Amino acid sequence: MKLKLLAVLFVLSSLVASAQDSKHPWSIGGNLGWFDYYSPLKGYHVFNTDKWRFNPSLTLGRYLNPSFDVVGRASYGDVVLHPEKLKYKSYREIHRGIHSYDLLMRYKFNNGYILDEDASLFPFINAGLGLNRIANNTHAVVPIGIGLGLKLSSRFTALLETDYKFPFGMNAIIGRSEHMYTSLGLSYAFGNTAPTIMDEDKDGVSDHVDRCPSLAGSVALHGCPDKDADGVADIDDRCPDFAGVATLMGCPDKDGDLVPDYLDNCPEVYGLRDHAGCPLEKEKPVVIDVPKVIEPVVPTTPDVNEIPDNLVKRVFYMVYKYDLTAEHYQLLDSVITMLNTYPTLKIQIGGHTDKSGSDAINFPLSVNRAEKVKAYFISKGVANSRVFALGYGSTYPLVANDTKENRAKNRRTEIRFQKK
């Protein structure tokens, strides 16, 4: 009868067996076990198979983390505590029924530290507390053991384990319950803790990584839209309605001189950035007419052409910083004075970085440096139409990025003056 019950348990387990993990944290199992009451600590041989009594057991387990599971086990069967009496007594006269209940903490070696979590074959160790009841005697035991697991499929695991149970307390002496328990079984994992994926804009990018969780976009742009389809997300695109290039924050550059068209005074002709996108013209000879009589100078409105063509103001930064300091404000205030003095004067603000980081870091950092300076000018009353800001990343170094000192010179914001 007991063998038939055990067979049923094995069939049910094999039909619905699985590997217990974080996605399926619970498991149940059926096992074929056998008690060995003549253990090596009693002076007998290991695995006295002629004295084994076979018993079924059921288990319930809970996944805690990649290293630990907690397992409850209940078994029932019968044992012969004094097999030497079989010489003159029948088995029915001297056998005893045993109920065994254990709560085990299981340490798994396939925890990602010792073995890979997906390892098909993995060892484990058990330790815990339990209760044994033999006839009318109930006493506590401490089971300690080892085992081996085999993942037969993504949802099927076979387990072989053996535990040595140490009794303690007065009843344990009376019950003579020190023994080994070995079992072979199958387990079934169930439950589902898969996280619910939130995707407010239904674009296939979950909200916790979506840079634009309320606007449907593309996976390649981390969930953000791109109206002009130039590969630059609209939130990063300085020209979201016109297809451009990534190095110019999505702005077009028809002549390919790396000066965006909206800042390029010669958008159809390849030019120089220092000349607002226009080519360098040949210098013409200057004829100086020296008057014979020097007349007194009459004060006039300042001429914007008095500003040198190559005048550049520079703000320098620490690594990965774009905040302004008191020293920076002193320089910027001098630029504001010039803008107030020359009402037609405009400025171009260019943010730059050294080569310390990747383009994905440097371009946004350079934009932040330029925009921070522009924001200060706007806060001081300078018209937005007179200030243009753009980040260039590390594409225009002042000097080679080969020393610490040179890299410090390249971490800068340049303010260039445009007279027309």
TARA-V969290 format. One record per backbone hydrogen bond with DSSP energy under -1.0 kcal/mol. CO is the residue of the C=O (numbers start at 1). NH is the residue of the N-H. E is the energy in kcal/mol with one decimal. If there is no record, write none. Layout:
CO_NH_E ; CO_NH_E
This chain:
1_5_-2.1 ; 2_6_-2.3 ; 3_7_-2.2 ; 4_8_-2.0 ; 5_9_-2.0 ; 6_10_-2.2 ; 7_11_-2.2 ; 8_12_-2.5 ; 9_13_-2.3 ; 10_14_-2.4 ; 11_15_-1.6 ; 12_16_-1.2 ; 23_193_-1.4 ; 24_21_-1.2 ; 25_63_-3.2 ; 26_190_-2.9 ; 27_61_-3.0 ; 28_188_-4.1 ; 29_59_-2.0 ; 30_186_-2.0 ; 31_57_-1.7 ; 32_184_-2.2 ; 33_55_-4.1 ; 34_182_-2.1 ; 36_180_-2.2 ; 39_42_-1.6 ; 39_44_-1.5 ; 40_43_-1.6 ; 47_49_-1.9 ; 48_51_-2.3 ; 49_52_-1.0 ; 53_35_-1.7 ; 55_33_-3.4 ; 56_76_-1.7 ; 57_31_-2.4 ; 58_74_-2.5 ; 59_29_-1.8 ; 60_72_-3.2 ; 61_27_-2.0 ; 62_70_-2.3 ; 67_108_-3.1 ; 68_64_-2.1 ; 68_65_-1.8 ; 69_106_-3.2 ; 70_62_-2.5 ; 71_104_-3.6 ; 72_60_-2.4 ; 73_102_-2.9 ; 74_58_-2.8 ; 75_100_-2.5 ; 77_98_-2.9 ; 79_96_-2.9 ; 82_85_-1.9 ; 83_86_-1.8 ; 84_87_-1.2 ; 85_88_-1.6 ; 85_89_-1.6 ; 90_94_-1.1 ; 91_95_-1.8 ; 96_79_-2.7 ; 97_135_-1.4 ; 98_77_-1.9 ; 99_133_-2.7 ; 100_75_-2.6 ; 101_131_-2.7 ; 102_73_-2.8 ; 103_129_-1.8 ; 104_71_-2.7 ; 105_127_-1.1 ; 106_69_-2.0 ; 107_125_-2.0 ; 109_111_-1.3 ; 109_115_-1.8 ; 115_112_-2.6 ; 116_119_-2.0 ; 120_151_-3.0 ; 122_149_-3.4 ; 123_109_-2.1 ; 124_147_-2.3 ; 125_107_-2.5 ; 126_145_-1.9 ; 127_105_-3.2 ; 129_103_-3.0 ; 130_141_-2.4 ; 131_101_-2.7 ; 132_139_-2.3 ; 133_99_-2.5 ; 134_137_-2.5 ; 137_134_-2.5 ; 139_132_-2.7 ; 140_168_-1.8 ; 141_130_-2.2 ; 142_166_-2.1 ; 143_128_-1.4 ; 144_164_-3.0 ; 145_126_-2.7 ; 146_162_-2.5 ; 147_124_-1.9 ; 148_160_-2.5 ; 149_122_-2.3 ; 150_158_-2.8 ; 153_156_-1.2 ; 156_152_-2.1 ; 156_153_-1.5 ; 157_187_-1.7 ; 158_150_-2.5 ; 159_185_-2.5 ; 160_148_-3.0 ; 161_183_-2.6 ; 162_146_-1.8 ; 163_181_-2.9 ; 164_144_-2.1 ; 165_179_-1.2 ; 166_142_-2.4 ; 170_174_-1.7 ; 171_175_-2.7 ; 172_176_-1.1 ; 179_165_-3.0 ; 180_36_-2.7 ; 181_163_-2.9 ; 182_34_-2.5 ; 183_161_-2.2 ; 184_32_-2.8 ; 185_159_-2.8 ; 186_30_-1.6 ; 187_18_-1.4 ; 188_28_-2.7 ; 190_26_-2.2 ; 198_207_-3.6 ; 199_202_-1.2 ; 206_209_-1.9 ; 212_215_-1.6 ; 218_223_-3.1 ; 219_222_-1.8 ; 221_224_-1.1 ; 222_211_-2.4 ; 224_218_-1.6 ; 225_234_-2.6 ; 226_229_-1.4 ; 233_236_-1.9 ; 233_237_-1.1 ; 239_242_-1.6 ; 245_248_-1.1 ; 245_250_-2.4 ; 246_249_-1.8 ; 248_251_-1.2 ; 249_238_-3.0 ; 251_245_-1.7 ; 252_261_-2.5 ; 253_256_-1.2 ; 260_263_-2.2 ; 266_269_-1.6 ; 272_275_-1.0 ; 272_277_-2.7 ; 273_276_-1.5 ; 275_278_-1.7 ; 276_265_-2.9 ; 278_272_-2.0 ; 303_306_-2.1 ; 304_307_-1.7 ; 308_311_-1.3 ; 313_415_-3.0 ; 315_413_-2.2 ; 318_321_-1.7 ; 325_329_-2.3 ; 326_330_-1.6 ; 327_331_-1.4 ; 328_332_-2.7 ; 329_333_-2.5 ; 330_334_-1.1 ; 331_335_-1.3 ; 332_336_-2.1 ; 333_337_-2.0 ; 334_338_-1.6 ; 335_339_-2.3 ; 336_340_-2.3 ; 337_341_-1.7 ; 338_342_-2.5 ; 342_345_-1.8 ; 346_418_-3.5 ; 347_388_-1.8 ; 348_416_-2.7 ; 349_390_-2.2 ; 350_414_-2.7 ; 351_392_-2.7 ; 358_361_-1.0 ; 358_362_-3.1 ; 359_363_-2.2 ; 361_365_-1.8 ; 362_366_-2.8 ; 363_367_-2.1 ; 364_368_-2.4 ; 365_369_-2.0 ; 366_370_-2.1 ; 367_371_-3.1 ; 368_372_-2.2 ; 369_373_-1.4 ; 370_374_-2.3 ; 371_375_-2.8 ; 372_376_-1.4 ; 373_377_-1.9 ; 374_378_-2.5 ; 375_379_-2.1 ; 377_382_-2.0 ; 378_381_-1.8 ; 383_386_-1.7 ; 384_387_-1.4 ; 386_347_-2.6 ; 388_349_-3.8 ; 390_351_-2.4 ; 392_395_-1.8 ; 393_353_-2.6 ; 403_407_-2.4 ; 404_408_-1.6 ; 405_409_-1.3 ; 406_410_-1.3 ; 410_412_-1.3 ; 411_317_-2.0 ; 412_352_-2.6 ; 413_315_-2.3 ; 414_350_-2.7 ; 415_313_-2.2 ; 416_348_-2.9 ; 418_346_-2.8
